[in-house]
Structures are given as C-alpha cells and as structure tokens.
Amino acid sequence: MEILKKITETKAGEVYRQKRRVTIEQLKRSQMFERQCNSLKSSLLHPDSSGIIAEYKLRSPSAGVISRINEVERVTGDYVRAGAAGLSVLTDLEYFGGTIDNLVKARKANQYTPILRKDFIIDKYQIYESKASGADVILLIAACLTKEKVKVLAEEAKSLGMEVIMEAHDSAELDMLNDFVDIAGINNRNLKTFKVDIETSVKLSGLIPDKYLKISESGISCPQNIIYLKEYGFKGFLIGENFMRSDEPGVSCKQFIEKL
C-alpha cells in the first residue's frame, strides 16, 4: 500500500495547486459543465452491450511504459467503433502519464459514449473538474479513502448528474459502498504485491448487494475471462493494458469483442 500512500500525497499537492489556478466557479462556467452525462450503467445493461470499458493508458507503476501512442482521439474513437460500451481515460500524470487534456480530447471525439475519468479522486474539487472536462463517471478507490469520504464524494458527483464507481480490493472495502454509488468495481490487482488474479472478482462477487452493477478490473486478457466472470454476475469489464500493448489498440479491441 506504500505506493498508494505516495500517489495520494502527490495528488493532494496537485489538487492544492490546481485550486489556486482555476476555481470551482470558473469550472462551472465551462461549456462542458452544462452537458447532460451519458450513463455507463445503461450502456453496460443494454442487451447488445459488449460490456467492455476500453481504457486509454500509457504507463503504470506496476507495468512501466505500456504504450507510446499519444493519440487519444484516434484510439478512443477506434475503441467506440470496435464496439466498446464505455471508455476510461487515465488523467494522472505523475504515475500513469495521463492528463486532463486527454479526457477533454476523448470527450470531443466521442460525444455519446460514457467516459470514466480514471484518477485518484480525493477532493470535491476533482469532481467539478471531471464534469467540466467531459467525464460522465468518476472512480472512487476505497483504499485511498475513508467510508465517510466515499459517501461525501459520491453524493457530490450524483448531485452533478454523474455516475459513481467505487473500486474495492477486498471484503472490508466493500463495506464502504453507499446509496450514492452506482457501480461496484473489483480490482483484481493486489496493491501490495501487484499480483493480478481474476479470482478476486469471483470471491467478492457474492458480497456485493444486487442493487450495484458489478464490473471487474485488471487482468482480463481473453474473452474466456469475460465468459467466466459473467457467470458471477459481472456486467462490465475494464480493459486497458491488453489493448494498449498492441500497435493498434482499436483493432485489438475489435478482435477481442468479435471473439465474444
């Protein structure tokens, strides 16, 4: 968990500096702030949905450099044309090589597709920033937050018309779910060892109340993984590395979905 603590500390400094550059009132005046959000939940529940949330991700602390394709509009557009049900865009710069500008570009290129802002959300300010930058969904990582903080942040996002994914890694973190969360995400990556095991999703699936849509994240490398996880009630599958390691992530995504 040391890396998570380090990331959270870095993020707190970034948010502090950004607040001094752009106020919440200024964010509210953004053109994108007024748009109605697309529903990831509805997209995943559609009868013809692939269930794939395709991620634009350039690097990570565990994998290092994943891709050097610095063309977020093209990659995300290709994902949508391939049949992805939603998009995920990393916006953390220090550890994942992402930017908030990538989120803005992805939104401009994909007007009607639900987009998740993938970052370490620790402050209400980031929720307003997310909405102003075109995100429909935010991610709250339980391991970074307290139960009360998850509730406060989720309620704020819902008040802005956004959807909320709360990500958990173990049964204790699932206790942090609340009425303002739409989707329960299970991260199959152990944050202490970085080992990935999709059995984490299977083990925790029965502990998630039925009112939450379930998605599985990390380590999904083949269509068989998805067929297996669907048996345990999972409707969404977040895939980034598997596609981004390809020279043509969109083609990789298309071939993956065709096999489903």
Secondary structure, DSSP 8 states (H G I E B T S, - for coil): -HHHHHHHHHHHHHHHHHHHHS-HHHHHTSGGGGS----HHHHHHSTT---EEEEE--EETTTEE------HHHHHHHHHHHT-SEEEEE--HHHH---HHHHHHHHHH-TTS-EEEES---SHHHHHHHHHTT-SEEEEEGGGS-HHHHHHHHHHHHHTT-EEEEEESSHHHHTT--TT--EEEEE-B-TTT--B-THHHHHHHTTS-TTSEEEEES---SHHHHHHHHTTTEEEEEE-HHHHTSSSHHHHHHHHHHH-
